[in-house]
């Protein structure tokens, strides 16, 4: 998926050439075919070879993945749901605290800068 | 369905308002992303005016067409004391028009009614320096806001007064007074009175959110007045306020110091930059009074043309049937 998002429409050869580690042509072909069957890729025939293209952008894919993850938790018993919500609230709280710390640091730096510049 | 003369007029006006408002609103909704990008290149106060006018354009246009053309052409050309068949399409459009208009009106009345809570049980404290009084209300949640439309009050909870330093408090008050000078709560009331495009489908919400963001930025700029010390104090006030926790949900006619924490980082960065921004909106300051004058002259001219009213009447006849 990473290669297809980066390159756009590509055939199996293109994907094999872009891989970090060597993989057999047939392995890549089977993988792309499975991704197509899972409706993550679209394909069209071009000169006896399939050209593959992602059906979702990276942002849409990540949104879907997060949605599926949350939906999976919410479909479980009450305790799992509560756990998910408390983890999310904690994570957002931690993120907010870090953001506020960063902003305060910027304000302190600016104050110092202004004091230095003052006659 | 056979409908008498006066009821038909009301039905036609509502249907025409709904259809014109929907068409104009869809056009504006389509232009919204480009308009917001354009607004980003303007000074914040000018950008907020631009977006407010764009949001109010569909209802204002629909109102002018209905009041200036539809109603006069009907009263002038439709034989009185007659009953006529009205098609279901027209009735449905009129019903939608009635629902969106009533929903807007009810929302505005409820928002005005909810302002009552800020009137009583408040202790007036004078802060001097020409900033007017602050009304201290009970409650442990952090709250500093401008409440009201005609004579807005600066309202705060005790914990805000105790936690912010004197410079931060002064900067926060300057920010709220900047909202008062721009009559932002009156603009909020106008936005509440502007109906949605369809019942329960606020198609122009993106413009309203963008307006709210630019109105905050404009108040920040006005409060800072180009002085870096004021800017830094206001930025510090915002961060300290955010640390105190989220402000309680209040009336749409209350402008809080930090209504939206998602915008906090951007507001602080803008304040700390402390430099004049390039303004690509000079054309707008000239264009909008010119276009408004041109539209007023055009409407005044067309209303006096019998041919225009005949054409409107024929269109209304098609709409009725």
Interface residues (C-beta under 8 A of the other chain):
Chain A: X96 X99 X100 X103 X104 X106 X107 X110 X111 X114
Chain B: X228 X229 X232 X235 X236 X239 X242 X243 X261 X264 X265 X268 X269 X272
